[in-house]
Amino acid sequence: MTADPDLAVQRGAVVTGGADGIGLAVARRLAADGYDVVALDASETAAGAARASIPPGQRCRFLTVDVRDTTVLARSVAAVMRDMPVPSLLCACAGVKPPVDFRTVGAAAWDDVFAVNVRGAFFAAQAALPYLIKNHGSLVFIGSASANGDYENPLYGATKGAVVAMARSLAAALSPDGVRVNVVVPGFTRTRMTDHLSEERIRAAGQRNVAGRVNEPADVAAAVAWLASAEAATISNAVLDVGTAHGVPARYAPIGPAPGTTERGERS
Ligand SMILES: NC(=O)c1ccc[n+]([C@@H]2O[C@H](COP(=O)([O-])OP(=O)(O)OC[C@H]3O[C@@H](n4cnc5c(N)ncnc54)[C@H](O)[C@@H]3O)[C@@H](O)[C@H]2O)c1
């Protein structure tokens, strides 16, 4: 149990995309810290495995919700927060990164990625807002270094740039209500989103991380937990890098192949 005095009353947290990867690590970390957690995720299969990973005595429930369905999303967030003693965190982790080629991507695929990464995060936050205002809670969004430019996947980069802009706007808008809004920016993290990449590429990403290894999901979850905690009571509008290459520019090298080449460096 954490020493955080606020957790003398059981605070509640909703985590979107909470059945796998970073979202699951966030849900597990918060549950271990004593929160009452509800993880919303589109994947029932992932939720089944995730449910089995929660130690007895911890409160972490999993609901199947696709964040692209704004009506169901809003209704679900409001319903679970209404039933929590002190709902005080919404962490929007649900995200997708399909390998789209910007030369050929169509509007439907564009809309779909924005619907998960940006619209889903926005409307989850909107639904949580009345509860967060009441309890001086906070929002944590998950960004990406791709917000600074991603030559491999400009569409994904655009969504993450939008997430950061949205968070900064909400931080300003909600400050008078006492609701803190922050972004955690994971560097390369070992999850399903990255497990198709070669070991060589993962090693290269690890070398660019100040720890000399890639992030594990728990590294990112620790940052989320701290931003949500009473220790961060005066922190809002922060964009917290976790294991990105920022700050070590001399070691910076693009993570992937040069534009227009395959991963082995051949012209595509
Ligand atoms: N892994 C990385 O290196 C990395 C780096 C930077 C940012 N991120 C971001 O971190 C977040 C989590 O990514 P991850 O690496 O854990 O990926 P992941 O694929 O392991 O997990 C994503 C989770 O989101 C869920 N999800 C996807 N679409 C959904 C939808 N429409 N509705 C509800 N749930 C949905 C998936 O089922 C899955 O459980 C994403 O926002 C991602 O963009 C990841």
The ligand as an SDF file (V2000), in Angstrom:
LIG
                    3D

 44 48  0  0  0  0  0  0  0  0999 V2000
    4.8460    1.2980  -27.1890 N   0  0  0  0  0  0  0  0  0  0  0  0
    5.4870    2.4250  -27.4640 C   0  0  0  0  0  0  0  0  0  0  0  0
    6.7110    2.4330  -27.7610 O   0  0  0  0  0  0  0  0  0  0  0  0
    4.7620    3.7370  -27.3960 C   0  0  0  0  0  0  0  0  0  0  0  0
    5.5280    4.9050  -27.5610 C   0  0  0  0  0  0  0  0  0  0  0  0
    4.8800    6.1390  -27.5070 C   0  0  0  0  0  0  0  0  0  0  0  0
    3.5200    6.1900  -27.2690 C   0  0  0  0  0  0  0  0  0  0  0  0
    2.8030    5.0430  -27.1210 N   0  0  0  0  0  0  0  0  0  0  0  0
    1.3660    5.1880  -26.8500 C   0  0  0  0  0  0  0  0  0  0  0  0
    1.0470    4.4870  -25.6660 O   0  0  0  0  0  0  0  0  0  0  0  0
   -0.3290    4.0890  -25.7110 C   0  0  0  0  0  0  0  0  0  0  0  0
   -0.4250    2.6010  -25.4150 C   0  0  0  0  0  0  0  0  0  0  0  0
    0.2820    1.9170  -26.4460 O   0  0  0  0  0  0  0  0  0  0  0  0
    0.8980    0.4590  -26.2310 P   0  0  0  0  0  0  0  0  0  0  0  0
    2.2680    0.4800  -26.7480 O   0  0  0  0  0  0  0  0  0  0  0  0
    0.6360   -0.0060  -24.8650 O   0  0  0  0  0  0  0  0  0  0  0  0
    0.0230   -0.3330  -27.3020 O   0  0  0  0  0  0  0  0  0  0  0  0
   -0.7310   -1.7380  -27.1790 P   0  0  0  0  0  0  0  0  0  0  0  0
   -1.1430   -2.0410  -28.5630 O   0  0  0  0  0  0  0  0  0  0  0  0
    0.1060   -2.7060  -26.4270 O   0  0  0  0  0  0  0  0  0  0  0  0
   -2.0050   -1.3950  -26.2710 O   0  0  0  0  0  0  0  0  0  0  0  0
   -2.9990   -0.5460  -26.7340 C   0  0  0  0  0  0  0  0  0  0  0  0
   -4.2940   -0.9370  -26.0460 C   0  0  0  0  0  0  0  0  0  0  0  0
   -5.3120   -0.0600  -26.5550 O   0  0  0  0  0  0  0  0  0  0  0  0
   -6.4290   -0.8570  -26.9000 C   0  0  0  0  0  0  0  0  0  0  0  0
   -7.2000   -0.2120  -27.9560 N   0  0  0  0  0  0  0  0  0  0  0  0
   -6.8580   -0.0350  -29.2530 C   0  0  0  0  0  0  0  0  0  0  0  0
   -7.8650    0.5340  -29.9210 N   0  0  0  0  0  0  0  0  0  0  0  0
   -8.8580    0.7230  -29.0310 C   0  0  0  0  0  0  0  0  0  0  0  0
  -10.1700    1.2560  -29.1260 C   0  0  0  0  0  0  0  0  0  0  0  0
  -10.6680    1.6650  -30.2990 N   0  0  0  0  0  0  0  0  0  0  0  0
  -10.9260    1.3210  -28.0040 N   0  0  0  0  0  0  0  0  0  0  0  0
  -10.4430    0.8520  -26.8180 C   0  0  0  0  0  0  0  0  0  0  0  0
   -9.2360    0.3090  -26.6870 N   0  0  0  0  0  0  0  0  0  0  0  0
   -8.4440    0.2550  -27.7750 C   0  0  0  0  0  0  0  0  0  0  0  0
   -5.8450   -2.1850  -27.3710 C   0  0  0  0  0  0  0  0  0  0  0  0
   -6.8170   -3.2350  -27.3390 O   0  0  0  0  0  0  0  0  0  0  0  0
   -4.7170   -2.3720  -26.3710 C   0  0  0  0  0  0  0  0  0  0  0  0
   -5.1690   -3.0370  -25.2120 O   0  0  0  0  0  0  0  0  0  0  0  0
   -0.8350    4.4660  -27.0950 C   0  0  0  0  0  0  0  0  0  0  0  0
   -1.5310    5.6940  -27.0090 O   0  0  0  0  0  0  0  0  0  0  0  0
    0.4390    4.6260  -27.9000 C   0  0  0  0  0  0  0  0  0  0  0  0
    0.2510    5.5020  -28.9680 O   0  0  0  0  0  0  0  0  0  0  0  0
    3.3860    3.8140  -27.1750 C   0  0  0  0  0  0  0  0  0  0  0  0
  1  2  1  0
  2  3  2  0
  2  4  1  0
  4  5  1  0
  4 44  2  0
  5  6  2  0
  6  7  1  0
  7  8  2  0
  8  9  1  0
  8 44  1  0
  9 10  1  0
  9 42  1  0
 10 11  1  0
 11 12  1  0
 11 40  1  0
 12 13  1  0
 13 14  1  0
 14 15  2  0
 14 16  1  0
 14 17  1  0
 17 18  1  0
 18 19  2  0
 18 20  1  0
 18 21  1  0
 21 22  1  0
 22 23  1  0
 23 24  1  0
 23 38  1  0
 24 25  1  0
 25 26  1  0
 25 36  1  0
 26 27  1  0
 26 35  1  0
 27 28  2  0
 28 29  1  0
 29 30  1  0
 29 35  2  0
 30 31  1  0
 30 32  2  0
 32 33  1  0
 33 34  2  0
 34 35  1  0
 36 37  1  0
 36 38  1  0
 38 39  1  0
 40 41  1  0
 40 42  1  0
 42 43  1  0
M  CHG  2   8   1  16  -1
M  END
$$$$
